[in-house]
């Protein structure tokens, strides 16, 4: 009986993650036959909870950053509804409070783009369609890479998007959660951003 409840819970959690990724702009391909997705490249750790922090570099797409310690993650490559998307790396931290489960999510989307301005415009149009107000925006530089940082949300929920651009590719980080948990894990997101490099 307990195993049955665990499987139902895991199925619901995975379904929620897939819907969240699709809503946030990335969508993973899921086999209609239920077969497992292709293996991840050897430069990335095996998906699941990481036991230690680790710096990971993607040789194919030419970027690297610190993976957060103790977060579950999933990697998707292949066919996406947006043909410009090359890869999506999703991280999730599950938090249990008052007999409820909450989720903090960090996502990296690597996609083809014309320039950083195109990505900025895409962010703003998406926020306008969703009705989320922009709370703050800034041009940034991390490890000599120009970028754009935009925070949007409501008093109870936040979405932060950070984009970098180089060699025809946009590297888009998204961080979202309820306000309380957003503040708790904002330093983790900042560490990821500050460790980001493009070769």
N, C-alpha and C positions, 0 to 999 in steps of 0.2 A: 504494500500500500504506500509506504514512504517513498519507494523508488518511483512509483507511478506519479506521485505528486511532484517529485524532483524533475522528472522528464517533462511534465506539463509546464512547470515553472521555467525550465530551460527553453522549451519551445516558445513560450510567450516572450521571454527575454530576447531570444534571437530574432523573433518576428519584430519586436519593438526596435531593435537595432537596425534591421533592414529598412523599415519604414523611416526611421530617423535619417539614415544615410540618403535615402531617396529625397526626403524633404529638404535636406541641407544642400542639395545640388549634386550629389554623387549617388550612383545607384549600382549596386553590385549585381552581377548576373548569377542567377541561381538556376541550377539544372532542374528541368522538369522531371527527370528520372530520380532525383535525390542523390545523384552520385557526388562524391567529394570534389571540391574544386582542385585545379592543378596545384602541384607542390610549389611552395614559395622558393624564390632564388636562394642560393646558399649564403648570400651576404646578409640575409635577414634571419633573426631568430625564429624558432618555430612559434606560430601563433598560440596564444594562451596567456596566462599570467606570467610576467617576467619575474625571475627571482632576484635579479640584480639589474642595475642600470647598465646600459650599454650604448656605445656610439655605433651607429650603423650607417654604412655608406652604400648607396645603390649605384653600382658601376654603369649599368645600362642607361639610367636617366641622369646620372651625374650630380647627385646631391647626397647630403648626409646630415644627421642630427642625432641628439641624445634621445633614445626611447625612454619614456617615463617608467620608473620603478613600480612594479606591482599592478600595472594596468593590463587588462586583457586587450589584445589587439587582433585585427584581421586585415589581410591584404587582398585586394581585388585588382586583377588586371584583365584586359580583354575587351569584350564588347560592352559598351555603355550606351545609353540613349543619346548622350552628347558624345559624338564621335571624336571630339577633340581631347577627351579625357583618356589619359594613358594608364593611370594608376590611382588607386584610393587606398590609403592606410588609415584605419580607424582604431582609436583607443577608447576604452570605456572603463570608468571606475564606478563600481556599484557601491552604493551607500545605503545602509539599512538604518532607519530612524523611525521611532514610534510605530513599529510593526509594519512599516511601508518601505518599499525599495525606491531609491532615487538613482539617477544616472548622471554622471558628468562625462561629456564626450569631447574628444579632440580628434580632428580629422585632417589629413593631408590629402589634397587633390592635386595631381600633376597633370597639366593639360596644355595643349598648344594654344598660343595666343599671339596677337600681333604686337602688343606692348602692354606696359603696366596700366596705361590709361584705359585700355579696353577692359581690363579686369576691374578697375575702379568703377567704371560705368556699369558693369554687370552687377557688382555689389549693390550700388545705389538703386538700380532698377529693381533688383530682387527685394530690397528692403521697402521700396515704395509700394510694390505689389502686395507685400505681406502686411503693410501698415505699421511696421516696427520703426520707431523714431531713431535717428542717428544721435547718439549721446556724445560721441567724440570721434575725431578722425585726425590722422597725422601722417606725414611723410616720414619714413624712418630709414635708417641705414644700419645693417647688421653685418659684421665681418666684410665690410666694403661692398655690400650688396644693397642697392636701393630697394625700398619697399613701401608698402602702404598698410596702415593699421586703422581699422574702423570698429568702433564699439556701438552696438545698438541694443535695444531691449525695452523692457518694462520695469516697473519697480520690483517685480518678483522673478524675472527671467532675463538672462543676458546672452548675447551672441557677439563674439569678437572674431573678426576675420583679419588675417594678416596675409598679404600677398607679396611675393618676390617675382622678378622676371629676369630671365637671361636666355640668350640663344633660342628665341622663339618659344620658350616654355614658361608657363606661370606655375608657381609653387604656392598653393593656397592652403593656409592653415585655418581651421575653424574650431572655435571653442565655445561650447554652450552648456548651460545648466540653469537651475533655479539660482536665484541671487545668493542665498546662503552658501551653497556648495561652490558656486562660481568663485566667491572670495576665498574659500578654503583652498582651492587648487589653482588659483591664478598664477602663483609662483612656479608651479610645474609647467604651465603653458609658457611663461616667460623664459624658463630655462630651455625649453625646446626651441623657441624662436631664437634665443641668443646663441645657441649651439649650431644653428643652421648654416651650411656652406653649400656652394655650387662650384663644381670643378669645370 
